């Protein structure tokens, strides 16, 4: 989901509730200008965005992707290295 779409969703949720930007800002403990910027696709920091969404009874899921699945291998690289070391060690011991 791109930033512009997030902004459109925030605006749509706010309007569905019949709230002003100030209403959302008060509930999210941020400035009205922050809500306005968010609705225009200029997203605030993740903690502030989470508060804005929570005020609207919504939440977000961040899904990071990199090189078609290579991210999981990158995260597991140290574990794989350790397993490889242990396999080599156990084979040397006759297992």
N, C-alpha and C positions, 0 to 999 in steps of 0.2 A: 504494500500500500504506500503510495507516495504522499508527500507532505500536503499537497493541495487537497487530496482526497480526505486525509485526516481532518483538515480544516472544514471541508464541506460536511463531514459527518458530525463534527462538533456543533456546527451551526444548525444542522437539521435536528439533532437531539435537543438542543436548547430551544429551538422554535417549537418542537413537539410538546415540550413541557410548558411552553408559554412564558418562558423566563427571558429577562433581559441579560445582556452581558454582565451587568453589575450584579445580578442575582447569582450567576455562575461564579463570578469572581469572589463574592462574599463567601460562598460555600466552599470554594477551593482555596481560600486564603491567599489570593493573588490579586493583582491589579486588573481593573477592567480592560486596560490596554493590552494586557497579556492575553485575555480571552479574544479580543479583537484581532490581535496579531495571529493567534492560533487559527482563528476562523479563516484568515487570509492565507494560511499555509506556511506561515513563519512560526515554526514550532518552537516552544520553549524547551528548557531542559527536561529530561525524562521524568524526574520527580515532580516537577510542576505539571507536566502533561498528565501524569497519572492522577494528580489531585483534581485537575479539571475534568478528566473523564469520570473519576469517582463521583464528583459532584453531580454529574449527569447520569449516574447509575450505569456507567459503562466501564470497560477495562480494555487493556491492550495486551497483545502478545507480540514479543519481538522475536523474529525468526531470522537468524543470521545464516547466510549462505555464502559459500566460497568454492569455486572450482568443482562443481558437481559432486559434492560429497567429500571432497578432500579435507574439509574442516574437521570432520569426525576423526579422520586419520591423524590430522595435525594434533588434535586434543589428546589422542591416545598414543602419541609418539613415544612418550617416556615409558608408558606401560608396556608397549610393544618391545621397546629396547630391553626392559627388565626381564620380560618373558623370554626373549631371545637369549639373554645372558644365562638365565636359569636352565634353559634347555641345553645349552652348550655345557654348562657345569655338570648337569645330571648325566649327560652322555659320557662325559669324561670320567665320571664315577661308576660307569657301567649300567646305568639305568636304561 
